[in-house]
Amino acid sequence: MEKVKVGVVGCGGICKATYMNNMVNKFEIIDVVACADQIEKRAKWMEEHYPGVKAMSVEEMMNDPEIQVIVNLTYPESHVAISKMAFEHGKSVYCEKMMAPTFEDAKMLHDLAIEKGCMYTTAPDTFLGAWEQSARWYLDNGIIGKPVTVHAQVTSHYNPESPFFDTLPKHFFFPLHYGGGFPFDLGGYYLHEMINLFGSVKRVTGFGGNLFPERKYENPKHPKYGEKFIVDTPTTLIAALEFENGVLGTFHISSDTSMSQAFEVTGSDGVLKLGDPNMFNDSLYVTRIGANPPIVRLAPGEQPKDVMAMMAGDDDDVQQLVEFSLPQTVQLPLLHGFSDSLRGVGLADMCYAIKNGRRPRLHSDIGLHAIEIIHGIQESCKTGKIYEMTTKCERPAALRPSAVSATCQEAVLDD
């Protein structure tokens, strides 16, 4: 197979923990040939541990004619500069979430990529994972009838309790920085999965924003213990979403509270409980009448009773009829691959899109639409008015179900 040559900018935690190993060892289409980081020893570590990957400066990488794709794994504040530089050098970009700190910057990058004829994709790519794609298959095939509403909720407690908070690069806590707040950091997973399931959002409204902009360094071991600092990013949003297809949704996200998580779709015939979209592998449950009917054992030659006979029968018959009529909850089997922690599958899909001349599933219009949703919610918080979306995105193509071995799962991307 002719591989697509890739250069990685940003060799920090997410690169070292999962991306680099996946890109080098999990996907046959990807050929990582270079890496760069503002902390040179990080790039050198990658060079030493991954044969074939050469540590370079960002400028050297951009000027290398063989490198087709730049993987932007920098902090949110750096996403715009690196992606813009890549487009100006005629290179396609895969960018970690989100594509930019603001909707305006994201729109600029989206338009620049089109102007330069470059492919542009953006994380999260977890919606290509096992449970996410299976959920889409079940919904598209009517397991809960017509979807009516979706509820997404995730909360956590992001305060500077670590003694190393923002004093060492390893512990740089971007979710409390501009463009890295919780709606961007974790909210993107929920928004991308909802777009995967239902397509574009028509309009949004919401409440919240930055509820506690002034914080304190809380750990006595921190050199700035007791000092105040300003958080310049939204941390709590509660929103209502109206999708173009008529589905209504809620989006509840906060880094100011204790931890909670809920994600489910209600439909005309049942409820589908979804997994954690930050994970490739999680459980799916459906609640609907007939999902798990009781088994009735018949004696030889005995005929099953129909509904009318059961209604006219004794108490046991009526009880059995009630059991048949109540909704039951069952766990659904997953029908798709990519159940491991496979960050980078979106890059692999992009590389196959380059190879086969098709649209990538993580197309930038999805990332742009997701960031406008957050932008629109914030605007609604400020103005008290409903925000009408200005962008639309094409619902990404679904992956086909597969039961192939883990090493063969990549084949579903070669379409």
Helices and strands as residue ranges (DSSP letters): E 4-9, H 13-14, I 15-19, H 20-25, E 30-36, H 40-49, E 54-55, H 58-62, E 69-72, H 76-88, E 92-95, H 103-116, E 120-122, G 126-128, H 130-140, E 147-157, G 169-171, G 174-176, H 182-185, H 187-198, E 201-209, E 214-216, E 228-230, E 236-243, E 248-254, E 256-267, E 271-273, E 284-289, H 307-311, H 315-325, E 327-332, H 345-356, H 364-383, E 387-388, G 406-413
